[in-house]
Amino acid sequence: MSKMSLSDVQALLNVQQADSLAATNAAELSEERARALDYYLGNMDEDMPPQEGRSRAVSTDVSDAIEEACFRS
């Protein structure tokens, strides 16, 4: 097997770096989507835990309206 040139090594490293950054961004996006879905479903306990002695009711008016519009079509 022949040796790789410096430019080939640099190109290979650039591709590997781009792949690594894409994977990191995909993982972050997945976490953001999971949090958005929790909010959509009315679960905000992670960011806004319910206070002791207070109501745990959460309005889901937005998701209800979206779901209703989707099922009408």
N, C-alpha and C positions, 0 to 999 in steps of 0.2 A: 504494500500500500504506500502510495507516495505521500509526502508531507503536504500539509495544507499551507497555502500562502497566508500571509498576514491579513490580507483583505478578505479571504474566505473565512478565517477565524472571526474577524470582526463582524462579518455579515451573519455568521451563525450565532454569535453572541447577541446581536441586535434582535434576531428572530426570537431567541429564547427569552430575552428581556421583554419583548412585546407580548409573548404568550403568558409570561408570568404576571404582567400588569393586567392583562385581560382577565385572567383567572381571579385576581384580587378584586377587580372591579365587579365581576359577576357575583362574587360572594357577597360583597357589600350591597349590591343591588337586590340580591335575594333576601337579605336581612331587612332592607327597607320595604320591600314588597310584603313581607310577612307582617311587619309592623303596621303597614297601611291596611292590610286585610283585617288585622285585629281591631283597628280603629273603626273600619267600615262595619264590622260586626258588633261594635259597641263595647269591646274589651280594651279598656285603657289602663288596666291595673298596673302595668309595668311603669308607665310614665306618671300616672296620676292615681296612686293607690287610694282606695276608699277610706275615708276617715271614720274612726270608731264612733259609733252612735249616730252616724249620718246615713241617709238613704244611699243605697247602691244602685238606684235606678239610673239608667242611661238612655237618652233619646236616640232612637235609630231612624228618625224621620227621613234622613237623606238616603240611607240604604233602602228603606222601605219604598220610597218614591222611585228609585232607580230600578229596583226589582219589579215593581208594578209596571213601569214603562217597558221593561224588557219582555214581560209576559203578555203584554197587550199586542205587541208587534207580531 
